[in-house]
Amino acid sequence: MMSKKRLILFGFILVKFLLQYILISPEYDLQRDEYLHLDLGNHLDWGYLSVPPFIAWVSKIIYLLGNSVFWVKFFPALFGALTIVVVWKSIEQLKGNLFALILGATCVLLSVLLRLNTLYQPNSFDVLSWTLFYYILIRYINSENSKWIYMAALVFALGFLNKYNIVFLVIGLIPAILLTEQRSIFRLKQLYIAAILGLLLIAPNLLWQYQNDFPVIHHMNELANRQLVHVNKLDFLKSQVFFFIGSLFVIISALYALVFYKPFKKFRLFFWAFFFTLAVFMILRAKDYYAIGLYPIYISFGSVFLGQLLKDGRKSLLQPVAIAVPVLLFIPIFNIAFPNKSPEYIIANSEKYRELGLLRWEDGKDHLIPQDYADMLGWKELAQKVDSVYSLIPGSEQTLVLCDNYGQAGAINYYSKKGIKAVSFNADYINWFELDQPYKNLIRIKSYDEKDKELKDTSQYFESGIIADSITNRYAREYGATILVFTTAKIDVNERLENEIEEVRSIATSD
């Protein structure tokens, strides 16, 4: 028979999954990045231009399960649910009572992770891998059993193969360990054996990076020049508060307890790791959500401390209040922080969205709706219209669908009923051109501002060229993106493509 604790934990997991599926309005499509990540599963490799290989493996599983939106949303929800489980297990390791378990699970459930876990991106597993790594560190400190060192190496390797962000965990942790009694771990040969084993696990990806001229460096430079330059350190700190606003008192309690609560003395390295890791993110002007994985483990510490503080007497009356705080603060967040409201509603209530910075895009400017929401509109429309145009072209099997960006290409590939394999010179699609068959026709997707120039420049290479259709959803980030059709090539299309691919790659390498 299931114990009371297990039954409660199962309840949290069930609520987590239910919330993840109801927090997205059906009028929204998948988000831009999700299409690329799904397409990675059709091109398995040890690395990609934008991400390590782990998410491609998950995408392959999704494909085998039917490739439906249900499964696309299932895996980030699963990783979020497992994060709750790891926090629960951490509280148990720290000898927390039932109140601490419920408080910790509530704080993690009703946090930014609900937003993060709506999207199929590496971020959900990234947070899980951070939390699991810290949990394993707790297990090691409690037992001093070297098997946990090897487990940490395994978790680091998986986290690294999912998102390089976990490197910052180690960067923040090393000086924290050196400042505490746990520095003795550096004298253990098991640590270095585990490090070598971890290195062997990530070696295939490192080799791929080397063979492809380290595209991660180019990707980081591009982020720094186009997006991270807009990151404001004060805004970064404000976001950290907002991410876990309902559990802020628990996290602050954790930092206090790690210094002054005697049972936590051996875990003091976590106090220093918190500030060292945040400092590294701020110095490097990282995006605010990169640091989300840092917090769940501190909810564990804070919940255990508050569980002891509010255990007896009149203080126990505050236990329901503590649990109610994240619940009550989540209610207003529910109305503004999730894609569960129509674009019309957001525009009509834009002031509260603007005050919270939700209308600010990566270009540093405010727009009509949040960027992620705009990135979830217009994709089905584009794919359906491309399908319609494609079916009208004689000899459509010799038609290349060439897009401006990875979002367009990925959305067409995901929703197309014609088996179209759209490509782009953008992101990983530049490596996925199939040039073993001759192309005679071209469907070109261009932005509204560039459609006339594209029609003029490209028509000279084909017998005919027309503007066929466009995305008409005015709230979509791709609003106005135009479908141009060129038929019966006068040139060798494949040869021209090879030249352009080589040119794009040379530019990327030189940058």
C-alpha positions in Angstrom: 0.0 0.0 0.0 1.3 3.4 -1.0 2.6 5.4 2.0 1.2 8.9 2.9 4.4 10.6 1.7 4.4 8.7 -1.6 0.8 9.5 -2.2 1.4 13.2 -1.7 4.4 13.2 -4.0 2.3 11.4 -6.6 -0.3 14.1 -6.3 2.2 16.8 -6.9 3.5 15.0 -10.0 -0.1 14.6 -11.3 -0.8 18.3 -10.8 2.4 19.2 -12.5 1.5 17.3 -15.7 -2.0 18.6 -15.7 -0.9 22.2 -15.4 1.7 21.8 -18.1 -1.0 20.8 -20.6 -3.6 23.4 -19.6 -1.3 26.4 -19.4 -1.1 26.8 -23.2 -4.1 28.1 -25.2 -4.8 25.9 -28.2 -4.6 29.0 -30.5 -0.8 28.9 -30.1 1.4 26.6 -32.1 4.7 25.2 -31.0 7.4 27.7 -30.5 10.1 28.5 -33.0 13.0 26.7 -31.3 10.9 23.6 -30.7 10.7 22.9 -34.5 14.4 22.9 -34.8 14.9 20.7 -31.8 12.4 18.2 -33.2 14.1 18.2 -36.6 17.4 17.3 -34.9 15.9 13.9 -34.2 15.9 13.3 -38.0 19.6 14.0 -38.3 21.2 12.2 -35.3 24.8 13.3 -34.7 27.2 13.9 -31.7 26.7 17.7 -32.0 24.9 20.5 -33.7 25.6 24.2 -34.4 23.3 25.4 -31.6 23.0 22.6 -29.1 24.7 19.4 -27.9 23.1 16.0 -28.9 20.9 15.1 -26.0 17.7 16.8 -27.2 18.1 15.1 -30.6 17.9 11.7 -28.8 14.7 12.8 -27.1 13.3 14.0 -30.4 14.0 10.6 -31.9 12.0 9.0 -29.1 9.1 11.6 -29.7 9.2 10.7 -33.4 9.0 7.0 -32.6 6.0 7.7 -30.3 4.1 9.4 -33.1 5.5 12.9 -33.1 2.3 14.5 -31.8 2.1 17.7 -29.7 1.2 15.6 -26.7 4.6 13.9 -26.7 6.4 17.2 -27.5 4.9 18.7 -24.3 5.3 15.4 -22.3 9.1 15.4 -22.0 9.7 18.9 -20.6 6.8 18.2 -18.2 8.5 15.0 -17.3 11.8 16.7 -16.6 10.0 19.3 -14.5 8.2 16.6 -12.5 11.5 14.8 -11.9 12.9 18.1 -10.6 10.2 18.1 -8.0 11.1 14.5 -7.1 14.8 15.3 -6.7 13.9 18.3 -4.4 11.7 16.0 -2.4 14.5 13.4 -2.1 16.9 16.2 -1.1 14.6 17.3 1.7 14.5 13.7 2.9 18.3 13.5 2.9 18.4 16.7 4.9 16.0 15.1 7.4 13.0 17.4 6.6 9.6 16.6 8.0 6.3 16.3 6.1 5.7 20.0 6.2 9.1 20.6 4.6 8.4 18.1 1.9 5.0 19.8 1.0 6.5 23.3 1.2 9.4 22.4 -1.0 7.3 20.6 -3.6 4.8 23.5 -3.7 7.5 26.1 -4.2 9.1 24.2 -7.1 5.7 23.4 -8.6 4.4 27.0 -8.6 7.5 28.7 -9.9 9.1 29.7 -13.2 9.5 26.0 -14.0 5.8 25.9 -15.0 6.7 28.4 -17.8 10.1 26.8 -18.6 8.5 23.4 -18.9 5.9 24.5 -21.4 8.6 24.6 -24.1 10.5 21.7 -25.7 14.0 23.1 -25.2 17.2 21.9 -23.5 16.4 24.2 -20.5 14.0 21.8 -18.7 16.6 19.0 -18.6 19.3 21.6 -17.7 17.4 22.5 -14.5 16.9 18.8 -13.7 20.6 18.1 -14.2 21.7 21.0 -12.0 19.3 19.9 -9.2 20.3 16.3 -9.5 24.0 17.2 -9.4 23.5 19.2 -6.2 21.4 16.3 -4.7 24.3 13.9 -5.4 26.7 16.3 -3.7 24.4 16.2 -0.6 24.4 12.4 -0.7 28.2 12.4 -0.9 28.6 14.9 2.0 26.2 12.8 4.1 27.8 9.4 3.4 31.4 10.2 2.0 30.8 7.2 -0.2 32.9 7.7 -3.4 30.1 6.1 -5.6 28.4 9.5 -5.4 31.4 11.1 -7.0 31.0 8.8 -10.0 27.3 9.5 -10.1 28.1 13.2 -10.2 30.4 12.7 -13.2 27.6 10.9 -15.0 25.1 13.6 -14.3 27.5 16.3 -15.3 28.2 14.4 -18.6 24.5 14.1 -19.4 23.9 17.7 -18.5 26.8 18.8 -20.7 25.5 16.7 -23.6 22.2 18.5 -23.1 23.4 22.1 -22.6 26.9 23.5 -22.0 25.4 25.7 -19.3 26.2 23.1 -16.6 29.8 24.1 -16.8 28.9 27.3 -14.8 27.7 25.0 -12.0 31.2 23.6 -11.7 32.9 27.0 -12.1 30.8 28.3 -9.2 31.3 25.2 -7.1 35.1 24.8 -7.2 35.9 28.0 -5.2 33.0 27.3 -2.8 34.5 23.9 -2.0 37.9 25.4 -1.5 36.6 27.8 1.1 35.1 25.0 3.3 36.0 21.8 5.0 34.9 19.8 2.0 38.1 20.9 0.2 39.5 17.5 1.2 37.6 16.0 -1.7 40.4 17.3 -4.0 42.8 14.9 -2.3 40.7 11.9 -3.4 41.9 9.9 -6.4 38.3 8.9 -7.0 37.5 12.5 -8.0 40.1 12.5 -10.8 39.1 9.0 -12.0 35.5 10.2 -12.1 36.6 13.4 -14.0 38.4 11.3 -16.6 35.3 9.0 -17.0 33.1 12.1 -17.4 35.5 13.5 -19.9 35.3 10.2 -21.9 31.5 10.4 -21.9 31.5 13.9 -23.4 34.5 13.2 -25.7 32.4 12.4 -28.8 30.8 15.8 -28.6 34.1 17.5 -28.0 35.5 15.7 -31.0 32.5 16.8 -33.1 33.2 20.4 -32.0 36.8 20.1 -33.0 36.0 18.5 -36.4 33.5 21.3 -37.1 35.8 24.2 -36.1 34.0 24.6 -32.7 30.7 26.1 -33.8 29.8 26.6 -30.1 32.3 29.5 -30.1 30.7 31.1 -33.1 27.3 30.6 -31.5 28.4 32.2 -28.3 29.9 35.2 -30.2 26.7 35.6 -32.1 24.7 35.5 -28.9 27.0 38.1 -27.3 26.8 40.4 -30.3 23.1 40.2 -31.0 21.4 39.3 -27.7 23.6 39.4 -24.6 24.6 42.9 -25.4 21.1 43.9 -24.4 21.3 42.1 -21.0 21.2 44.6 -18.1 22.7 43.4 -14.8 19.9 45.0 -12.8 17.3 43.4 -15.0 19.1 40.1 -14.6 18.7 40.4 -10.8 15.1 41.4 -11.0 14.4 38.3 -13.1 16.0 36.1 -10.5 13.5 37.4 -7.9 10.6 37.1 -10.2 11.4 33.5 -11.2 10.8 32.2 -7.7 8.8 35.0 -6.2 6.5 32.7 -4.3 9.4 30.8 -2.7 11.8 33.8 -2.2 11.4 33.6 1.6 12.4 29.9 1.5 15.5 30.6 -0.6 16.5 33.5 1.8 15.9 31.1 4.7 18.2 28.6 3.1 21.1 31.1 2.8 20.6 32.1 6.4 20.5 28.5 7.5 23.6 27.5 5.6 25.5 30.0 7.7 23.8 29.9 11.1 21.9 26.6 11.4 24.2 24.0 13.0 22.9 20.9 11.2 23.8 22.5 7.9 27.4 23.4 8.8 28.8 20.7 6.6 26.8 22.0 3.7 28.2 25.6 3.9 29.8 25.3 0.5 26.3 25.7 -0.9 26.2 29.2 0.6 29.3 30.3 -1.3 28.4 28.4 -4.5 25.2 30.4 -4.7 27.0 33.8 -4.9 29.9 32.6 -6.9 27.7 31.1 -9.6 25.4 34.2 -9.8 28.5 36.4 -10.0 29.9 34.3 -13.0 26.5 34.7 -14.8 26.4 38.4 -14.2 30.0 39.0 -15.2 29.4 37.1 -18.5 26.1 39.0 -19.0 24.2 35.7 -19.3 20.5 35.5 -20.1 18.5 35.6 -16.9 17.0 32.1 -17.3 20.5 30.5 -17.5 20.6 30.6 -13.7 17.2 28.9 -13.0 18.8 25.6 -12.3 20.6 27.1 -9.3 17.6 27.6 -7.1 15.6 24.3 -6.6 18.2 22.8 -4.3 18.1 25.9 -2.1 14.3 25.4 -1.8 15.2 22.1 -0.2 17.5 23.6 2.4 15.1 26.4 3.1 12.1 24.1 3.5 14.0 21.8 5.9 15.1 24.8 8.0 11.6 26.3 8.1 10.2 22.9 8.9 12.3 22.8 12.1 11.6 26.5 12.9 7.9 26.1 12.6 7.6 22.6 14.1 6.3 23.3 17.6 3.9 25.4 19.5 2.2 28.5 18.1 4.8 28.6 15.3 3.2 25.5 13.8 0.2 27.7 13.0 2.4 29.4 10.4 2.9 26.3 8.4 -0.3 26.7 6.4 0.6 30.3 5.8 4.0 29.4 4.5 2.5 26.9 2.0 -0.2 29.5 1.1 2.4 32.2 0.1 3.6 30.5 -3.2 0.0 29.5 -4.0 -1.4 33.0 -3.5 1.4 34.7 -5.4 1.0 32.2 -8.2 -2.6 33.3 -8.9 -1.7 36.7 -10.5 1.2 35.2 -12.2 -1.1 32.6 -13.8 -2.9 35.4 -15.5 0.1 37.0 -17.2 3.1 34.7 -17.4 1.8 31.9 -19.5 0.5 31.6 -23.1 -3.1 31.0 -21.8 -4.4 34.4 -22.9 -5.1 35.5 -26.5 -3.0 38.2 -28.2 -6.1 40.5 -28.1 -6.3 40.1 -24.3 -2.6 40.8 -23.9 -2.8 44.0 -26.0 -5.9 45.2 -24.1 -4.0 44.7 -20.8 -0.5 45.6 -22.1 0.4 47.8 -19.2 0.8 45.1 -16.6 2.8 43.0 -19.1 5.0 46.0 -19.8 5.6 46.7 -16.1 7.0 43.1 -15.7 9.2 43.4 -18.8 7.3 40.6 -20.6 6.9 42.7 -23.7 10.6 43.2 -24.1 12.2 41.1 -26.8 15.8 40.1 -27.3 16.3 43.3 -29.3 15.8 45.3 -26.1 12.5 46.8 -27.4 8.9 46.4 -26.3 6.5 44.8 -28.7 2.7 44.0 -28.8 3.0 40.6 -27.1 5.8 38.6 -25.5 8.4 37.3 -27.9 7.8 33.6 -27.1 4.1 34.0 -27.7 4.8 35.8 -31.1 7.1 32.9 -31.9 4.1 30.5 -31.3 1.9 32.0 -34.0 1.6 31.7 -37.8 3.5 28.4 -38.2 0.6 26.1 -39.1 -0.7 28.8 -41.5 2.7 28.9 -43.2 3.0 25.1 -43.5 -0.5 24.7 -44.9 0.0 27.4 -47.5 3.3 26.0 -48.6 1.7 22.6 -48.9 -1.0 24.1 -51.1 1.5 25.8 -53.3 3.7 22.8 -53.5 0.9 20.5 -54.7 0.2 22.9 -57.6 3.7 22.8 -59.0 4.2 20.3 -61.9 7.1 18.0 -60.9 6.9 19.0 -57.3 9.3 16.3 -56.3 12.0 18.5 -57.9 11.1 21.5 -55.9 13.3 22.9 -53.2 11.7 24.7 -50.3 14.2 27.3 -49.0 13.5 29.3 -45.9 14.9 32.4 -44.3 15.3 30.9 -40.9 15.2 27.6 -38.9 11.7 28.4 -37.5 10.1 28.5 -40.9 12.0 25.4 -42.1 11.2 23.4 -38.9 7.5 24.4 -38.9 7.0 23.4 -42.5 8.7 20.0 -41.9 6.7 19.4 -38.8 3.2 20.3 -40.1 3.6 19.5 -43.8 1.3 16.7 -45.1 3.3 16.5 -48.3 6.5 15.2 -46.8 8.3 18.4 -47.6 11.9 18.7 -46.3 12.4 22.4 -46.1 15.9 23.8 -45.5 17.6 27.1 -44.8 21.1 28.6 -44.7 20.3 29.3 -41.1 21.3 27.2 -38.0 21.8 23.4 -38.5 19.7 23.3 -41.7 22.7 24.4 -43.7 24.0 20.9 -43.2 20.8 19.2 -44.3 20.5 20.1 -47.9 19.9 17.0 -50.1 21.9 17.7 -53.2 21.8 14.2 -54.6 18.7 15.0 -56.7 18.4 17.8 -59.3 16.1 20.8 -58.4 14.1 22.5 -61.1 11.7 24.6 -59.0 12.0 26.8 -55.9 9.6 27.8 -53.2 11.3 30.7 -51.3 10.1 32.0 -47.9 11.2 35.6 -47.4 10.3 38.4 -45.0 7.8 41.0 -46.1 10.4 43.7 -46.5 12.6 41.6 -48.8 9.9 39.9 -50.9 10.1 42.4 -53.9 13.9 42.3 -54.1 13.8 38.5 -53.9 11.3 38.3 -56.7 13.3 40.6 -58.9 16.7 39.0 -58.2 15.7 35.3 -58.4 13.2 35.5 -61.3 16.0 35.9 -63.8 17.1 32.3 -63.1 13.7 30.8 -63.7 11.1 30.8 -66.5 8.5 32.2 -64.1 8.3 33.7 -60.6 5.3 34.8 -58.6 4.3 35.9 -55.0 1.9 33.1 -54.0 0.9 33.8 -50.4 2.0 35.1 -47.0 1.5 34.7 -43.2 -1.5 36.9 -42.3 -1.6 36.5 -38.5 -0.6 40.0 -37.5 0.5 38.9 -34.0 3.0 36.4 -35.4 6.7 37.3 -35.3 6.7 36.0 -38.9 3.8 38.2 -39.9 4.1 39.1 -43.6 6.6 36.3 -44.4 6.0 35.7 -48.0 5.9 32.5 -50.1 7.5 33.0 -53.5 7.3 30.4 -56.3 9.9 30.0 -59.1 9.5 27.3 -61.7 11.6 25.8 -64.4 15.2 26.8 -63.7 17.4 28.2 -66.4 20.5 27.4 -64.3 22.0 24.5 -62.4 20.2 25.0 -59.1 22.3 22.4 -57.3 25.6 23.9 -58.3 24.5 27.4 -57.2 23.3 25.9 -53.9 26.7 24.3 -53.3 28.4 27.6 -53.9 26.1 29.4 -51.5 26.4 26.8 -48.8 30.2 27.0 -49.0 30.1 30.8 -48.8 27.9 30.8 -45.8 30.1 28.3 -44.0 33.3 30.2 -44.8 31.7 33.4 -43.4 30.7 31.6 -40.2 34.2 30.1 -39.8 35.9 33.5 -40.3 33.6 35.1 -37.7 
